[in-house]
Amino acid sequence: MQTLDVISVNLWQILISLANLVLLFLLVKKFLYKPVKNILAKRESELEAQYDAARKAETDAAESRRQWEETLASADAQAEEILRTATERAHRRGDTLVAEAQQKAEELVRSAQTEAALERQKATEGIKKEIVEVSGALAEKMLERELKTDDHRALIDSFIEKIGDGDD
């Protein structure tokens, strides 16, 4: 019978072990499980809050980047517009200066042509007066004496010399 005592089942011991197990389970559940569960829930809510803050920061960064890109594009457009306007003004100013220069050059040319024409007219009138005076002097000399061929040549030579002397 000794072997049966070793293999035998003691019901009271099983009940006491089960009671200990249930008591241990209730104690662990009351004092350990709920606080740990609360700590884990608190930690989970903190992590969610951090994730939400990170998502919000990412959204804000994307919005800031979009606004910055719009501002940059607007600045590029404004710079291009300013450059185009300045170029147009410079072209207009250059065209105005060229037109003014052409007008002044045309006025100078007209003035020079008018002055040259007046000088030519004065020179022509001067030559005509001189020819009239010389012709008058020649006619006067011719009337004073009778001309021979040699005298005639001498008279023409003196006429030519007077014309040459008159130019100086």
Protein Blocks (a to p, Z undefined) as FASTA:
>chain_A
ZZmmmmpccfklmmmmmmmmmmmmmmmmmmmmmmmmmmmmmmmmmmmmmmmmmmmmmmmm
mmmmmmmmmmmmmmmmmmmmmmmmmmmmmmmmmmmmmmmmmmmmmmmmmmmmmmmmmmmm
mmmmmmmmmmmmmmmmmmmmmmmpccdfklmmmmmmmmmmmmmmmmZZ
